[in-house]
Amino acid sequence: MPRPRKNDPSSLINPIIQDFAHRLAAVVERFTVGRIEAAVKASGNALQGRRGRAAGATRTRGKTLCYYPGCKNVAAPRFGMFCAALHKDLPKTEKEKYRAMHDKSNGAAKGKKGPGAPAGKKRKARGAAGANASA
């Protein structure tokens, strides 16, 4: 290994070069972070999910109340939309009567299709196409 020179400039220049490199890296990093932040803010709408909601955001469903008139308990689909606490054991005819009353009162308010409204497209029956082909 060669012997170091007495007046070697590398011992003076190396710290200056290292300091310059660190400062340059910090400036480039700040500039890059600033550009990324600006791009994210500009494309804020692109980060939203379907229907204008933020991606990953969930919405809670509204609670459906029991169809029995005046009952404020939560309805259970398992019991035909009657509450599990009081009205699940009603006779079938009474449940149908209360369902009809509920549909009648809520149908006009929510703008649901009535019995006279045109029906949507009907699908072909799967078995009908196969039966005609073999006959």
Contacts in CASP RR format, 6 or more apart in sequence:
PFRMAT RR
TARGET T0000
AUTHOR 0000-0000-0000
METHOD contacts of the structure
MODEL  1
MPRPRKNDPSSLINPIIQDFAHRLAAVVERFTVGRIEAAVKASGNALQGR
RGRAAGATRTRGKTLCYYPGCKNVAAPRFGMFCAALHKDLPKTEKEKYRA
MHDKSNGAAKGKKGPGAPAGKKRKARGAAGANASA
40 47 0 8 1.000
47 54 0 8 1.000
47 55 0 8 1.000
48 54 0 8 1.000
48 55 0 8 1.000
49 55 0 8 1.000
49 56 0 8 1.000
53 59 0 8 1.000
63 74 0 8 1.000
64 74 0 8 1.000
64 75 0 8 1.000
64 81 0 8 1.000
65 71 0 8 1.000
65 72 0 8 1.000
65 73 0 8 1.000
65 74 0 8 1.000
65 75 0 8 1.000
66 72 0 8 1.000
66 73 0 8 1.000
66 74 0 8 1.000
66 75 0 8 1.000
66 81 0 8 1.000
66 82 0 8 1.000
66 83 0 8 1.000
66 86 0 8 1.000
66 87 0 8 1.000
67 75 0 8 1.000
67 80 0 8 1.000
67 81 0 8 1.000
67 82 0 8 1.000
67 87 0 8 1.000
67 95 0 8 1.000
67 98 0 8 1.000
67 99 0 8 1.000
67 101 0 8 1.000
67 102 0 8 1.000
68 82 0 8 1.000
68 83 0 8 1.000
68 86 0 8 1.000
68 87 0 8 1.000
68 90 0 8 1.000
68 98 0 8 1.000
69 98 0 8 1.000
69 101 0 8 1.000
71 83 0 8 1.000
71 86 0 8 1.000
71 87 0 8 1.000
73 83 0 8 1.000
73 84 0 8 1.000
73 85 0 8 1.000
73 86 0 8 1.000
73 87 0 8 1.000
74 83 0 8 1.000
75 81 0 8 1.000
75 82 0 8 1.000
75 83 0 8 1.000
76 82 0 8 1.000
76 83 0 8 1.000
76 84 0 8 1.000
76 88 0 8 1.000
78 84 0 8 1.000
79 87 0 8 1.000
79 88 0 8 1.000
80 95 0 8 1.000
80 99 0 8 1.000
81 99 0 8 1.000
81 102 0 8 1.000
82 88 0 8 1.000
82 90 0 8 1.000
82 95 0 8 1.000
82 98 0 8 1.000
90 98 0 8 1.000
103 112 0 8 1.000
106 112 0 8 1.000
107 114 0 8 1.000
END
